[in-house]
Amino acid sequence: MTATLISRDSDGITIKLRVPLKRSLLETEDAIQSALNEAGCLATQEVLDYFDSDGAPIQVGSSRYTSKGRLPKTYQTPYGDVVVHRHVYQTSSGGKTYVPMEERTRIVITSTPRFAKIISHKYGEMGPPRVVEDFMENHGRKVHRSFVKNVADYVGAIAQAKEETWTYATPELDATISAVAVGLDGTMMLQDKEGWREAMVGTVALFDKVGERHHTIYIGAAPEYGKEKFLARLDREVERVKGLYPKSTFVGVADGAEENWKYLEKHTDKQVLDFFHATEYLTKASEGKFRKVSEREEWMEDRCHDLKHKHGAASRIMNEMDGWMMEGALSEGGTQKVARSIDYFLNQKHRMKYAQFVEENLPIGSGVTEAACKVIIKQRLCASGMTKWKEEGSAAVISLRCLTHSTGRWQQFWNKIDQYGYSLVA
């Protein structure tokens, strides 16, 4: 053994550690990692014992529990497995047992809280096989795939169960927030039973007076979660931010989906169509009108500039496209492309006041939300090698990724587990 327990008292634990010297620094570093893991197991074993009860009868609700004695159980730690003898309680009539030590230390299944935190963070970024490989390669820690998934799914379930009751503080920002952009969008993912279904992502992004983004809140929902529940969660986030920044302008930014606008019109002061989506239809129109690539590019450059910087440009561009249709010189395919572009501009031009938004340094793009679809959903749930997802699995991953990608929330989430526990989760 390279680690030896010297003493334990009310102030701390003393461990003697011996690191063998190897023929190279790399090998010696591996030996250091192994020795530290051994010391970590010893220390954790002692700490778990410290948090155990004294064996006296206890009252849990209306029931009186007595100890059956100190029974052994293996727990998983960041450093390795440890066997702990702890008091196990039961009522005189039998039934479910109760272990005070596990509640006091916030054990997750059989994992210590820090190990569960590490596992679930890694699982949010990569699948179980990669997590197992990462632990072995970088931590010298052997862990099983099934354990990784079970712990991560359980942590994800805690996050979902606490969505309505746990709120998270927005980080203190140096800048004055003058605008808040609210966006929502859906993206398809493959479910085990239903096939391709739409998962939802929402963003609340905070901007300063010159249009620089300082913080983004991400929320997401698996297909089976239900859009009404998702919108209710987004409601709570928006209302909380309104309470923090009551003088800020709230801007709804989205693509052309009408159901998104119905939501955003209720919760934002101004709405703007994502500029990129508008330019996509300019591209279609240019393809329908001009045969030469150089002519298309020249027209696109001029019209995109006008649309972004000149008031009333959307109406003028739409009238120009109407003129092309009246001339009757377009091909059949060109006529269809220009007609679709005209319809799009006709339906959305009241949300194309880009020049006004640019002058006021307000966001005109839904890139934050589009990126969230990729970051929260696509990169993990639709990556190469991913199979069909079951409902609980996809929901857990989305919850974990929203917490880890919203600055400050991951640590706050674990602080709340540490403070309050998670007794509402069965």
C-alpha positions in Angstrom: 0.0 0.0 0.0 1.2 3.5 -0.8 -1.4 5.3 1.4 -1.8 4.8 5.2 -4.3 6.3 7.6 -2.4 8.0 10.4 -5.3 9.6 12.4 -8.8 11.0 12.3 -10.2 13.5 14.7 -13.0 16.2 14.7 -10.8 18.5 12.7 -9.6 16.3 9.9 -7.9 13.2 8.6 -4.2 12.6 8.3 -2.9 10.2 5.7 0.7 9.1 5.0 1.4 8.8 1.3 4.4 7.2 -0.4 5.0 7.6 -4.1 7.4 5.2 -5.7 9.9 6.7 -8.2 9.8 5.2 -11.7 12.3 5.4 -14.5 10.5 8.4 -16.2 8.4 11.3 -15.1 5.5 10.0 -17.1 5.5 6.7 -15.3 6.0 8.4 -11.9 3.0 10.7 -12.6 0.9 7.6 -13.2 2.2 6.3 -9.8 1.3 9.6 -8.2 -2.2 9.3 -9.6 -2.6 5.7 -8.3 -1.3 6.8 -4.9 -3.7 9.8 -4.8 -6.6 7.5 -5.7 -5.7 5.2 -2.9 -5.5 8.1 -0.5 -8.8 9.4 -1.8 -10.5 6.1 -1.1 -9.1 6.0 2.4 -10.2 9.5 3.1 -13.7 9.1 1.7 -14.1 5.9 3.6 -13.4 7.7 6.8 -15.6 10.7 5.9 -18.6 8.5 5.1 -18.1 6.8 8.5 -17.9 10.2 10.1 -21.4 11.1 8.7 -23.0 7.9 9.9 -25.5 7.8 12.8 -24.6 6.6 16.3 -27.1 3.7 16.0 -29.7 5.2 18.3 -33.4 4.9 17.3 -34.6 7.7 15.1 -38.0 9.1 14.0 -38.7 9.5 10.3 -42.1 11.1 9.8 -44.6 9.2 12.0 -42.5 6.0 12.0 -39.9 4.9 14.5 -36.8 3.2 13.1 -34.2 1.2 14.9 -30.8 0.1 13.7 -30.2 -3.4 12.4 -26.5 -2.9 12.9 -23.7 -1.7 10.8 -23.9 -3.5 7.5 -21.3 -3.3 4.7 -22.0 -1.7 1.3 -19.7 -0.7 -1.6 -19.8 3.0 -2.7 -18.3 4.5 -5.8 -16.0 7.5 -5.4 -13.9 9.5 -7.9 -10.9 7.5 -6.6 -12.2 4.0 -6.6 -14.6 1.7 -4.7 -14.9 1.8 -0.9 -16.6 -0.6 1.4 -18.3 1.2 4.3 -20.1 -0.4 7.4 -23.0 1.9 8.1 -26.1 1.7 10.3 -29.2 0.4 8.4 -32.5 1.2 9.9 -36.0 -0.4 9.7 -39.3 -0.2 11.5 -40.4 -3.0 13.8 -42.9 -4.1 11.1 -40.1 -4.5 8.5 -40.5 -2.9 5.1 -38.2 -0.4 3.4 -34.8 0.2 5.1 -33.4 3.7 5.8 -29.7 4.7 5.8 -29.1 8.1 7.5 -25.5 8.2 6.2 -26.7 8.1 2.6 -29.1 10.9 3.1 -26.7 13.1 5.0 -23.9 12.7 2.4 -26.3 13.0 -0.6 -25.3 9.6 -2.1 -26.7 9.2 -5.6 -27.6 5.6 -6.1 -24.2 4.3 -4.8 -22.1 7.2 -5.9 -20.7 10.0 -3.8 -22.0 13.4 -4.9 -18.8 14.6 -6.4 -18.4 11.4 -8.4 -22.0 11.7 -9.6 -21.3 15.3 -10.6 -18.2 14.3 -12.6 -20.0 11.4 -14.3 -23.1 13.4 -15.2 -21.0 16.3 -16.6 -19.0 13.9 -18.8 -22.1 12.0 -19.8 -23.7 15.2 -21.0 -20.8 15.6 -23.4 -20.2 12.0 -24.6 -21.7 8.5 -24.6 -21.0 5.9 -21.9 -18.2 4.1 -23.8 -16.2 7.4 -24.1 -16.9 8.3 -20.5 -15.5 4.9 -19.4 -12.5 5.4 -21.6 -12.0 8.9 -20.3 -12.0 7.8 -16.6 -9.5 5.0 -17.3 -7.2 7.1 -19.4 -7.3 10.4 -17.4 -8.2 9.4 -13.9 -6.9 5.8 -13.6 -10.4 4.9 -12.6 -12.3 1.8 -13.8 -16.0 2.3 -14.0 -18.8 0.3 -15.8 -20.9 1.7 -18.6 -24.2 0.7 -17.0 -23.2 2.6 -13.8 -22.3 5.7 -15.8 -25.7 5.7 -17.5 -27.7 4.9 -14.4 -26.1 7.7 -12.4 -26.3 10.3 -15.2 -30.0 9.4 -15.9 -30.7 9.8 -12.1 -29.0 13.2 -11.9 -31.0 14.2 -15.0 -34.2 13.1 -13.3 -33.3 15.3 -10.3 -32.9 18.2 -12.6 -36.2 17.7 -14.3 -38.0 17.1 -11.0 -36.7 20.4 -9.6 -37.4 22.5 -12.7 -40.4 24.3 -11.1 -39.0 24.7 -7.6 -35.3 25.5 -8.0 -34.4 28.8 -9.5 -30.9 29.8 -10.6 -29.2 33.2 -10.1 -27.9 35.0 -13.2 -24.2 35.7 -12.9 -23.2 39.2 -11.9 -22.4 41.1 -15.0 -20.1 44.1 -15.4 -22.1 45.6 -18.3 -25.5 47.3 -18.2 -28.0 45.0 -19.9 -30.1 47.0 -22.3 -31.7 44.3 -24.4 -32.8 40.7 -23.9 -33.4 38.4 -26.9 -35.8 35.6 -26.5 -35.8 32.8 -29.0 -37.2 29.3 -29.4 -36.9 26.7 -32.1 -37.4 23.0 -32.7 -35.0 20.3 -34.1 -35.6 16.7 -35.0 -34.2 13.8 -33.2 -34.7 10.0 -33.5 -36.8 8.4 -30.7 -36.9 4.7 -30.0 -40.6 4.1 -30.6 -42.0 7.2 -32.3 -39.2 7.7 -34.9 -38.2 11.3 -35.7 -39.7 13.8 -33.3 -39.2 17.4 -32.5 -37.2 18.5 -29.5 -37.5 22.1 -28.3 -34.8 24.6 -27.4 -35.2 28.1 -25.9 -32.7 30.9 -25.2 -32.7 34.0 -23.2 -29.7 36.1 -24.2 -28.5 39.3 -22.4 -27.0 42.2 -24.5 -25.4 45.5 -23.5 -26.1 48.9 -25.1 -23.6 48.3 -28.0 -25.1 44.9 -28.8 -22.5 42.6 -27.2 -23.9 39.4 -25.7 -22.9 38.8 -22.1 -24.9 35.8 -20.9 -27.3 33.2 -22.3 -29.7 30.9 -20.5 -30.6 27.6 -22.3 -33.6 25.4 -21.8 -34.5 22.4 -23.7 -37.1 19.7 -23.8 -37.2 16.2 -25.2 -40.1 15.4 -27.7 -42.2 13.5 -25.1 -41.9 16.4 -22.6 -44.7 18.4 -24.3 -44.5 21.8 -25.8 -46.9 23.4 -23.3 -44.6 22.4 -20.4 -41.6 23.7 -22.3 -43.3 27.0 -22.9 -44.2 27.2 -19.3 -40.6 26.8 -18.3 -39.5 29.4 -20.9 -42.2 31.7 -19.4 -40.6 31.4 -15.9 -37.2 32.2 -17.3 -38.4 35.2 -19.2 -40.4 36.6 -16.3 -37.5 36.1 -13.9 -35.1 38.0 -16.2 -37.8 40.8 -16.6 -37.7 41.1 -12.9 -33.9 41.5 -13.0 -33.8 43.9 -15.9 -37.2 45.7 -16.0 -35.9 48.6 -18.1 -34.4 46.4 -20.8 -36.0 46.0 -24.2 -37.2 42.4 -24.8 -36.8 41.3 -28.3 -38.3 38.2 -29.9 -36.1 36.7 -32.6 -37.1 33.6 -34.6 -37.6 32.2 -38.1 -41.0 32.2 -39.9 -42.8 29.6 -37.9 -46.1 31.2 -36.9 -46.5 29.3 -33.6 -43.2 30.8 -32.4 -44.4 34.3 -33.1 -47.6 33.8 -31.2 -45.5 33.0 -28.1 -43.0 35.8 -28.7 -45.6 38.5 -29.3 -47.0 37.9 -25.8 -43.6 38.1 -24.0 -41.5 40.6 -25.9 -41.7 44.3 -26.7 -40.5 44.0 -30.3 -40.1 41.1 -32.7 -37.7 40.6 -35.6 -37.4 37.9 -38.2 -34.0 36.3 -38.2 -31.9 38.2 -40.8 -30.3 35.1 -42.2 -33.8 33.6 -43.0 -34.7 36.8 -44.9 -31.5 36.6 -46.9 -32.2 33.0 -47.8 -35.3 34.2 -49.7 -33.3 36.9 -51.4 -31.0 34.1 -52.6 -34.0 32.2 -54.0 -35.2 35.3 -55.8 -31.8 36.1 -57.3 -31.6 32.5 -58.6 -35.0 32.9 -60.2 -34.1 36.2 -61.8 -30.5 36.1 -62.9 -28.7 33.5 -64.9 -25.2 34.8 -64.3 -23.6 34.2 -60.9 -21.9 37.6 -61.0 -25.3 39.3 -61.4 -26.8 37.3 -58.6 -23.9 38.2 -56.2 -24.0 41.9 -57.1 -27.8 42.0 -56.6 -27.6 40.1 -53.3 -24.9 42.3 -51.9 -26.8 45.4 -52.7 -30.2 44.2 -51.4 -28.8 42.6 -48.2 -27.0 45.9 -47.4 -30.2 47.8 -48.1 -32.4 45.4 -46.1 -30.1 45.7 -43.1 -29.4 49.4 -43.1 -32.1 51.3 -45.0 -35.6 51.9 -43.6 -38.5 50.5 -45.7 -36.1 48.3 -47.7 -38.3 45.2 -47.3 -41.2 46.8 -49.1 -39.1 48.2 -51.9 -37.4 44.8 -52.5 -40.8 43.1 -52.5 -42.1 45.7 -55.1 -39.0 45.0 -57.2 -39.8 41.3 -57.2 -43.4 42.0 -58.1 -42.1 44.0 -61.1 -40.2 40.9 -62.2 -43.3 38.9 -62.1 -45.3 41.5 -64.1 -42.6 41.6 -66.8 -43.3 37.9 -67.5 -39.7 37.2 -68.5 -38.9 34.6 -65.8 -38.6 30.9 -66.5 -41.2 28.5 -64.9 -38.7 27.5 -62.2 -37.7 31.2 -61.7 -41.3 32.3 -61.4 -41.8 29.8 -58.6 -38.7 30.9 -56.7 -39.6 34.6 -57.0 -43.2 34.0 -56.1 -42.2 32.1 -52.9 -39.9 35.0 -52.0 -42.6 37.5 -52.5 -45.1 35.6 -50.3 -42.4 35.3 -47.6 -41.7 39.0 -47.6 -45.4 39.8 -47.7 -46.0 37.8 -44.6 -42.9 38.9 -42.7 -42.1 42.4 -43.8 -43.5 43.9 -40.6 -40.8 42.0 -38.8 -38.0 43.1 -41.1 -37.3 46.5 -39.5 -33.6 45.7 -39.5 -32.3 49.3 -40.0 -34.2 50.4 -36.9 -32.9 47.5 -34.8 -29.3 48.0 -36.1 -29.5 51.7 -35.1 -30.7 50.8 -31.6 -28.1 48.0 -31.3 -30.8 45.4 -30.9 -30.2 41.8 -32.1 -31.5 40.9 -35.6 -30.4 37.2 -35.7 -31.5 34.0 -34.1 -28.0 32.5 -34.3 -28.0 32.0 -30.5 -31.1 29.8 -30.7 -30.0 28.0 -33.9 -26.6 27.3 -32.3 -28.4 26.0 -29.2 -30.3 23.5 -31.3 -26.9 22.2 -32.5 -25.1 22.5 -29.1 -27.8 21.2 -26.8 -29.5 18.6 -29.1 -27.6 17.7 -32.3 -24.0 17.4 -31.0 -24.9 14.9 -28.4 -28.2 13.3 -29.4 -27.7 13.1 -33.1 -24.0 12.6 -33.4 -22.5 9.9 -35.5 -23.0 6.5 -33.9 -26.0 7.6 -31.8 -28.9 5.1 -32.0 -32.6 5.7 -31.3 -33.1 7.4 -27.9 -35.5 6.3 -25.3 -37.6 9.0 -23.6 -35.9 9.0 -20.2 -32.4 8.9 -21.7 -32.9 11.9 -24.1 -34.7 14.0 -21.5 -31.8 13.4 -19.0 -29.1 14.4 -21.5 -31.0 17.5 -22.5 -31.5 18.6 -18.9 -27.8 18.0 -18.2 -26.6 19.9 -21.2 -28.8 22.9 -20.5 -27.4 23.1 -17.0 -23.7 22.8 -18.1 -24.0 25.2 -21.0 -25.8 28.0 -19.0 -22.9 29.7 -17.2 -23.1 29.2 -13.4 -26.1 26.9 -13.3 -24.2 23.6 -13.0 -22.5 24.6 -9.8 -25.7 26.1 -8.4 -27.6 22.9 -9.2 -25.1 20.9 -7.1 -25.1 23.4 -4.4 -28.8 23.0 -4.1 -28.5 19.2 -4.0 -25.9 19.6 -1.3 -28.1 22.0 0.7 -31.6 20.5 0.2 -31.1 17.0 -1.0 -33.5 15.5 -3.5 -36.1 13.6 -1.5 -38.8 14.3 -4.0 -37.2 12.0 -6.5 -38.1 8.3 -5.9 
